[in-house]
Amino acid sequence: MSETPREQIPKDLLAKVEAALYAAGRPVTLEELMRVLQTSSERRATAVAREVARNVNGTMQAVEVVEYPGPKFAMQLKAQLTQTARKFATRPLLSRAAVRTLSFIAFFQPVTSAELVLRRSSTVYQHLKELEEVGFITGERRGRSRAYKTTNRFAEYFGLSGDVPTMKRQLESRTLTLR
């Protein structure tokens, strides 16, 4: 049997999606890709994104395009090369202190700002601001305080489950392997 030929997608459309995925540094929704391509067709946007994924995944050794449920597409460094790349990164996304606060939130979510201040000090307010700016946490009012929890963006960025109990088990197993 012969394979049906794939639709030939114009290079400028492929380039637009590739640029969006590269620049975003996060999973990009189908709706965002539709805007980039100036189309109302989900099928068309998905086809272009999947073709970019085939091209990148077929030629690049360190970078991959991954399709997540939603659908969302992300251009990312392959997991096995993270340690190598980290040595050359110019500036970390978050300070060490903010990462510690993020870890505390991930393990004990939902956790109030009052409890975070008790455990981490008043500098936690700056960390919370940083973490909300990058979209890793969200907070909601609980009386005079706010309760914080991680977001889907956090889970996707770190390759974790969006289900909190599963995420906590994954974090615990990763912590044990680091010791």
PABARO-295318 format. One line per field, with one value per residue: residue in three letters; residue number from 1; x, y, z of N, C-alpha, C in turn. Coordinates in Angstrom, 1 decimal, decimal comma. Example, Ala and Ser with C-alpha at 12.3 -4.5 7.8 and 13.67 -1.06 7.14 Angstrom:
2
res <- c(ALA|SER)
n <- c(1|2)
n_c1 <- c(13,2|12,8)
n_c2 <- c(-5,7|-2,2)
n_c3 <- c(7,8|7,1)
ca_c1 <- c(12,3|13,7)
ca_c2 <- c(-4,5|-1,1)
ca_c3 <- c(7,8|7,1)
c_c1 <- c(13,2|12,9)
c_c2 <- c(-3,3|0,0)
c_c3 <- c(7,8|7,9)
END
This chain:
179
res <- c(MET|SER|GLU|THR|PRO|ARG|GLU|GLN|ILE|PRO|LYS|ASP|LEU|LEU|ALA|LYS|VAL|GLU|ALA|ALA|LEU|TYR|ALA|ALA|GLY|ARG|PRO|VAL|THR|LEU|GLU|GLU|LEU|MET|ARG|VAL|LEU|GLN|THR|SER|SER|GLU|ARG|ARG|ALA|THR|ALA|VAL|ALA|ARG|GLU|VAL|ALA|ARG|ASN|VAL|ASN|GLY|THR|MET|GLN|ALA|VAL|GLU|VAL|VAL|GLU|TYR|PRO|GLY|PRO|LYS|PHE|ALA|MET|GLN|LEU|LYS|ALA|GLN|LEU|THR|GLN|THR|ALA|ARG|LYS|PHE|ALA|THR|ARG|PRO|LEU|LEU|SER|ARG|ALA|ALA|VAL|ARG|THR|LEU|SER|PHE|ILE|ALA|PHE|PHE|GLN|PRO|VAL|THR|SER|ALA|GLU|LEU|VAL|LEU|ARG|ARG|SER|SER|THR|VAL|TYR|GLN|HIS|LEU|LYS|GLU|LEU|GLU|GLU|VAL|GLY|PHE|ILE|THR|GLY|GLU|ARG|ARG|GLY|ARG|SER|ARG|ALA|TYR|LYS|THR|THR|ASN|ARG|PHE|ALA|GLU|TYR|PHE|GLY|LEU|SER|GLY|ASP|VAL|PRO|THR|MET|LYS|ARG|GLN|LEU|GLU|SER|ARG|THR|LEU|THR|LEU|ARG)
n <- c(1|2|3|4|5|6|7|8|9|10|11|12|13|14|15|16|17|18|19|20|21|22|23|24|25|26|27|28|29|30|31|32|33|34|35|36|37|38|39|40|41|42|43|44|45|46|47|48|49|50|51|52|53|54|55|56|57|58|59|60|61|62|63|64|65|66|67|68|69|70|71|72|73|74|75|76|77|78|79|80|81|82|83|84|85|86|87|88|89|90|91|92|93|94|95|96|97|98|99|100|101|102|103|104|105|106|107|108|109|110|111|112|113|114|115|116|117|118|119|120|121|122|123|124|125|126|127|128|129|130|131|132|133|134|135|136|137|138|139|140|141|142|143|144|145|146|147|148|149|150|151|152|153|154|155|156|157|158|159|160|161|162|163|164|165|166|167|168|169|170|171|172|173|174|175|176|177|178|179)
n_c1 <- c(0,8|0,4|1,5|-0,4|0,2|1,6|0,2|1,6|3,1|3,4|6,6|6,8|4,7|5,4|7,8|6,8|5,4|7,4|9,1|7,4|7,1|9,7|10,4|8,5|9,0|7,5|4,6|2,6|-0,7|-3,2|-5,0|-3,4|-1,5|-3,2|-3,8|-1,3|-0,9|-2,9|-5,5|-8,7|-8,9|-8,7|-7,7|-5,9|-4,0|-3,1|-2,0|0,1|1,7|2,3|3,8|6,0|7,0|7,7|9,8|11,7|12,1|13,1|15,6|17,0|19,3|19,3|17,1|13,5|10,1|7,2|4,0|1,4|-1,5|-4,5|-4,9|-1,5|1,7|5,2|8,5|11,4|14,3|15,8|15,3|17,4|19,6|19,6|21,2|23,7|23,2|22,4|24,8|25,7|23,8|22,8|21,4|19,6|16,1|14,7|15,6|17,6|16,4|13,7|13,1|13,3|11,1|9,1|9,3|8,5|5,8|4,9|5,1|3,5|1,1|-2,4|-1,0|-0,8|0,1|0,8|1,7|3,9|5,5|6,1|7,6|9,6|10,5|10,0|10,9|9,6|7,5|8,5|9,4|7,0|5,8|7,6|7,2|4,5|4,6|6,0|4,2|4,0|2,7|-0,5|-2,7|-5,3|-7,7|-7,9|-9,4|-7,6|-5,3|-3,6|-4,0|-1,7|-1,0|0,4|0,5|-0,8|1,1|3,5|3,6|3,9|6,2|8,2|7,9|6,0|3,2|-0,2|-1,9|-2,2|-1,6|-0,1|1,9|3,2|4,3|6,0|7,8|8,8|10,2|12,1|13,5|14,7|16,4|18,3|19,8)
n_c2 <- c(-1,2|2,2|5,2|8,0|11,2|13,8|17,0|19,8|22,3|25,7|27,3|29,7|29,6|27,5|28,5|30,7|29,3|27,8|29,9|31,0|28,9|28,6|31,2|31,4|29,7|28,1|25,8|26,3|27,2|25,8|27,8|30,1|29,5|29,4|32,2|33,1|32,0|33,2|32,0|30,3|27,7|24,9|22,4|23,0|24,6|22,7|20,8|22,2|22,7|20,1|19,3|21,0|19,9|17,3|18,1|19,4|17,4|15,4|16,4|17,9|17,4|18,1|19,5|19,4|19,1|19,0|17,6|18,4|17,4|19,2|20,7|21,5|22,8|22,5|23,8|22,4|21,6|18,5|16,2|14,7|16,3|18,5|19,0|19,5|21,8|23,6|24,4|26,3|28,3|31,6|33,2|32,2|31,1|31,5|32,6|30,9|30,9|31,5|29,2|27,3|28,2|27,7|24,9|24,2|25,1|23,4|20,8|21,1|22,2|23,1|26,1|28,7|32,2|33,2|30,9|30,3|32,5|32,1|29,7|30,3|33,0|36,6|37,4|35,8|37,0|38,4|36,3|35,0|36,8|36,7|34,0|34,0|35,7|34,3|32,4|30,0|29,6|30,1|32,1|32,3|34,1|33,6|34,2|36,6|36,1|34,6|31,6|29,4|27,5|25,2|25,6|24,4|25,1|25,1|22,3|21,3|22,6|21,4|18,8|17,3|15,6|16,9|16,2|16,6|14,8|12,8|14,3|15,1|12,6|12,2|14,3|13,7|11,3|12,3|13,9|12,1|10,8|12,8|13,0)
n_c3 <- c(0,0|-0,7|0,8|1,7|0,4|2,3|3,1|1,5|3,3|3,4|3,7|5,1|7,0|8,6|9,6|11,1|13,2|14,3|15,2|17,2|19,0|19,8|20,9|23,0|25,2|26,8|26,9|24,1|23,3|21,1|20,3|20,4|18,4|16,2|16,0|15,4|12,9|11,6|11,2|11,4|11,6|13,4|12,7|10,6|12,0|13,8|12,1|10,9|13,2|14,0|11,8|12,1|14,4|13,5|11,7|13,4|15,4|13,8|13,0|14,9|17,7|20,4|21,0|21,1|19,9|21,6|21,9|23,9|25,9|25,1|22,6|23,2|22,3|22,7|22,5|23,5|25,5|25,4|28,0|29,0|28,5|30,1|32,4|31,2|29,7|31,7|32,8|31,0|30,9|31,0|32,8|35,6|35,6|38,0|41,3|43,7|46,3|45,6|44,2|46,3|47,8|46,0|45,9|48,4|48,3|46,3|47,6|49,9|49,1|49,2|50,5|52,9|52,7|55,1|56,5|54,9|55,4|58,1|57,8|55,9|56,0|55,8|53,3|51,5|50,2|48,0|46,6|46,0|44,3|42,1|41,4|40,7|38,5|36,6|36,2|37,7|40,1|41,7|43,6|46,0|47,9|51,3|54,0|55,8|54,5|51,7|49,9|48,3|45,4|43,0|39,4|36,2|34,3|35,8|36,3|33,7|32,8|34,5|33,8|35,2|36,7|36,5|38,4|41,8|44,1|42,7|41,6|43,9|44,8|42,6|42,9|45,4|44,8|43,1|44,8|46,5|44,8|44,4|46,7)
ca_c1 <- c(0,0|1,2|1,2|-1,0|1,2|1,2|0,0|2,8|2,8|4,3|7,7|6,6|3,9|6,3|8,7|6,1|5,1|8,7|9,5|6,5|7,5|11,1|10,3|7,6|9,7|6,4|3,7|1,7|-2,0|-3,7|-5,6|-2,3|-1,0|-4,2|-3,6|0,0|-1,1|-4,1|-6,5|-9,7|-9,0|-7,9|-7,1|-4,8|-3,0|-2,5|-1,2|1,4|2,5|2,9|4,9|7,2|7,5|8,4|11,0|12,6|12,4|13,9|16,9|17,7|19,7|19,2|15,8|12,4|8,8|6,3|2,6|0,7|-3,0|-5,1|-3,5|-0,5|2,9|6,3|9,8|12,1|15,5|15,6|15,5|18,8|20,6|19,3|22,4|24,7|22,7|22,4|26,2|25,9|22,7|23,3|20,7|18,5|14,8|14,4|16,6|17,6|15,4|12,4|12,9|13,0|9,7|8,3|9,3|7,7|4,4|4,5|5,0|2,5|-0,1|-2,4|-0,3|-1,1|1,3|1,2|2,5|5,1|6,4|6,6|8,6|10,7|10,8|9,2|11,3|8,8|6,6|9,2|9,4|5,6|5,7|8,4|6,6|3,3|5,0|6,4|3,0|4,2|1,8|-1,6|-3,1|-6,6|-7,9|-8,4|-9,5|-6,7|-4,1|-3,8|-3,5|-1,0|-0,8|1,1|-0,3|-0,4|2,4|4,6|3,7|4,4|7,6|9,1|7,6|5,3|1,7|-1,0|-2,7|-1,4|-1,0|0,9|3,0|3,9|5,0|7,1|8,8|9,5|11,1|13,2|14,3|15,4|17,5|19,3|20,5)
ca_c2 <- c(0,0|3,5|6,2|9,2|12,2|14,9|18,3|20,7|23,5|26,8|27,4|30,9|29,2|26,6|29,4|31,4|28,4|27,5|31,1|31,2|27,9|28,9|32,4|31,3|29,1|27,4|25,3|27,3|26,6|25,8|29,1|31,0|29,1|29,9|33,6|33,3|31,6|33,9|31,0|29,9|26,3|24,1|21,3|23,6|24,9|21,4|20,2|23,0|22,5|18,7|19,3|21,6|18,9|16,3|18,6|19,6|16,1|14,6|16,9|18,4|16,4|18,5|20,2|18,6|19,7|18,0|17,9|18,1|17,5|20,5|20,4|22,5|22,4|23,2|23,5|22,3|20,9|17,1|16,0|14,1|17,3|19,6|19,3|20,1|23,1|24,4|24,9|27,4|29,2|32,9|33,6|31,2|31,6|31,9|32,6|29,6|31,1|31,4|27,7|26,7|28,5|26,9|23,5|24,2|25,2|22,1|19,7|21,3|22,9|24,6|26,6|30,1|33,1|33,3|29,7|30,5|33,5|31,4|28,7|30,8|34,4|37,6|37,5|35,0|37,8|38,7|35,0|34,8|37,7|36,1|32,8|34,3|36,4|33,2|31,5|28,7|29,4|30,9|32,3|32,8|34,7|32,7|35,1|37,7|35,6|33,9|30,2|29,2|26,2|25,3|25,7|23,5|25,6|24,5|20,9|21,1|23,0|20,5|17,4|16,6|15,4|18,0|15,7|17,0|13,6|12,1|15,3|15,0|11,4|12,4|15,2|12,9|10,3|13,1|14,4|11,0|10,5|13,8|12,8)
ca_c3 <- c(0,0|-0,8|1,8|1,1|0,6|3,3|2,5|1,5|4,1|3,1|4,7|6,0|8,1|9,4|10,3|12,2|14,4|14,9|16,0|18,3|20,0|20,3|21,8|24,1|26,4|27,5|25,9|23,4|23,0|19,7|20,0|20,2|17,1|15,2|15,9|14,7|11,5|11,1|10,7|12,3|11,5|14,4|11,9|9,9|13,0|14,4|11,0|10,8|14,5|13,9|10,8|12,7|15,3|12,7|11,2|14,6|16,1|12,9|12,7|16,1|18,6|21,7|21,1|20,6|20,0|22,3|21,9|25,2|25,8|25,1|22,5|23,3|21,7|23,3|22,0|24,8|25,6|25,8|29,4|29,3|28,3|31,0|33,3|30,4|29,3|32,9|33,0|30,1|31,0|31,4|34,0|36,0|35,6|39,4|42,3|44,6|47,3|45,0|43,9|47,6|48,2|45,0|46,3|49,6|47,9|45,6|48,5|50,9|48,6|49,2|51,6|53,0|52,8|56,6|56,8|54,2|56,1|59,3|57,5|55,0|56,3|55,1|51,9|50,7|49,4|46,8|45,8|45,5|43,2|41,0|41,0|40,0|37,2|35,6|36,0|38,3|41,2|41,7|44,9|46,2|49,2|52,4|55,1|55,6|53,9|50,4|49,8|47,1|44,8|41,7|38,2|35,1|33,7|36,6|36,1|32,3|32,7|35,1|33,4|36,3|36,6|37,0|39,6|42,9|44,8|41,8|41,5|45,2|44,7|41,7|43,6|46,5|44,3|42,5|45,9|47,0|43,9|44,5|48,0)
c_c1 <- c(0,9|0,7|0,6|0,0|0,7|1,1|1,2|2,4|3,8|5,3|7,5|5,7|4,6|7,2|8,0|5,8|6,4|9,2|8,7|6,9|8,8|11,1|9,5|8,2|8,7|5,5|2,8|0,4|-2,3|-4,3|-4,5|-1,7|-1,9|-4,0|-2,3|-0,1|-2,2|-5,1|-7,5|-9,8|-8,1|-7,1|-5,8|-3,6|-2,3|-1,6|0,2|2,3|3,1|4,0|6,2|7,8|8,3|9,7|12,1|13,0|13,2|15,3|17,7|18,1|19,4|17,8|14,7|11,1|7,9|4,9|2,0|-0,8|-3,5|-5,6|-2,7|0,8|4,0|7,6|10,7|13,4|15,2|16,0|16,9|19,9|20,5|20,5|23,5|24,4|22,8|23,7|26,4|24,8|23,2|22,7|19,6|17,1|14,3|15,6|16,5|16,5|14,0|12,1|12,6|11,6|8,8|8,2|8,4|6,2|4,0|4,3|3,8|1,2|-1,4|-1,8|-0,5|0,2|1,7|2,1|3,9|6,1|6,9|7,8|9,8|11,1|10,0|9,7|10,5|7,8|7,2|9,2|8,0|5,4|6,4|7,7|5,3|3,6|5,3|5,2|3,1|3,2|0,6|-2,1|-4,6|-6,8|-8,5|-8,3|-8,6|-5,4|-4,5|-3,3|-2,9|-0,9|-0,1|0,1|0,1|0,9|3,6|4,8|4,3|5,9|8,6|8,8|6,9|3,8|1,0|-1,8|-1,8|-0,8|0,1|2,1|3,8|4,8|6,2|8,2|9,5|10,5|12,3|14,1|15,2|16,6|18,6|20,2|21,7)
c_c2 <- c(1,2|4,4|7,4|10,4|13,3|16,2|19,1|22,0|24,5|27,0|28,6|30,5|28,3|27,5|30,2|30,6|28,1|28,7|31,3|30,2|28,2|30,1|32,2|30,7|28,4|26,7|26,3|26,6|26,7|27,1|30,1|30,8|29,6|31,4|33,9|33,0|32,4|33,0|30,7|28,4|25,6|23,0|21,8|23,9|23,7|20,8|20,9|22,7|21,1|18,6|20,0|20,6|17,8|16,8|18,8|18,3|15,2|15,1|17,4|17,3|16,8|19,1|19,3|19,5|18,7|18,5|17,4|18,1|18,9|20,9|21,7|22,0|23,2|22,8|23,5|21,5|19,5|16,9|15,6|15,1|18,5|20,0|19,9|21,5|24,1|25,1|26,2|28,5|30,5|33,4|32,6|31,9|32,2|31,8|31,3|29,7|30,9|29,9|27,0|27,0|27,8|25,4|23,3|24,2|23,9|21,0|19,9|22,0|22,3|25,0|28,2|30,9|33,2|32,1|29,8|31,4|32,9|30,4|29,2|32,2|35,3|37,8|36,7|35,8|38,2|37,4|34,7|35,6|37,2|34,9|33,0|34,9|35,3|32,2|30,1|28,5|30,4|31,0|32,7|33,2|33,6|33,6|36,3|37,3|35,1|32,5|30,0|27,8|26,3|25,2|24,6|23,8|25,1|23,0|20,6|21,4|22,0|19,0|16,6|16,4|16,6|17,5|15,8|15,8|12,9|13,0|15,2|13,8|11,6|13,3|14,5|12,0|11,1|13,6|13,3|10,6|11,6|13,7|12,0)
c_c3 <- c(0,0|0,3|1,1|1,4|1,5|2,5|2,6|2,2|3,7|4,2|5,6|7,2|9,1|10,3|11,4|13,4|15,1|15,8|17,3|19,4|20,6|21,3|23,0|25,4|27,3|26,5|25,4|23,0|21,5|19,3|19,7|18,8|16,0|15,0|15,1|13,2|10,9|10,4|11,8|12,3|12,5|13,7|11,2|10,9|13,6|13,3|10,9|12,0|14,4|12,8|11,3|13,7|14,6|12,2|12,3|15,1|15,1|12,6|13,9|17,0|20,0|22,0|20,5|20,7|20,5|22,2|23,2|25,0|25,8|23,7|22,7|22,8|22,4|22,7|23,3|24,6|26,0|27,2|29,7|29,1|29,2|31,8|32,5|30,1|30,5|33,1|32,1|30,1|31,6|32,7|34,4|35,9|36,9|40,3|43,1|45,7|46,8|44,7|45,2|48,0|47,3|45,4|47,5|49,3|47,2|46,6|49,5|50,4|49,0|50,5|51,7|53,0|54,2|57,0|56,1|54,9|57,4|58,9|56,7|55,3|55,4|53,6|50,9|49,8|48,1|45,9|45,2|44,3|41,9|40,5|40,3|38,6|36,2|35,4|36,7|39,5|41,0|43,2|45,0|47,7|50,1|53,7|54,8|54,9|52,5|50,5|48,4|46,7|43,5|40,6|37,2|34,4|34,5|36,3|34,7|32,2|33,3|34,8|34,5|36,0|37,1|38,2|40,8|43,7|44,0|41,7|42,8|45,3|43,8|42,3|44,7|45,9|43,7|43,6|46,5|46,1|43,9|45,7|47,8)
END
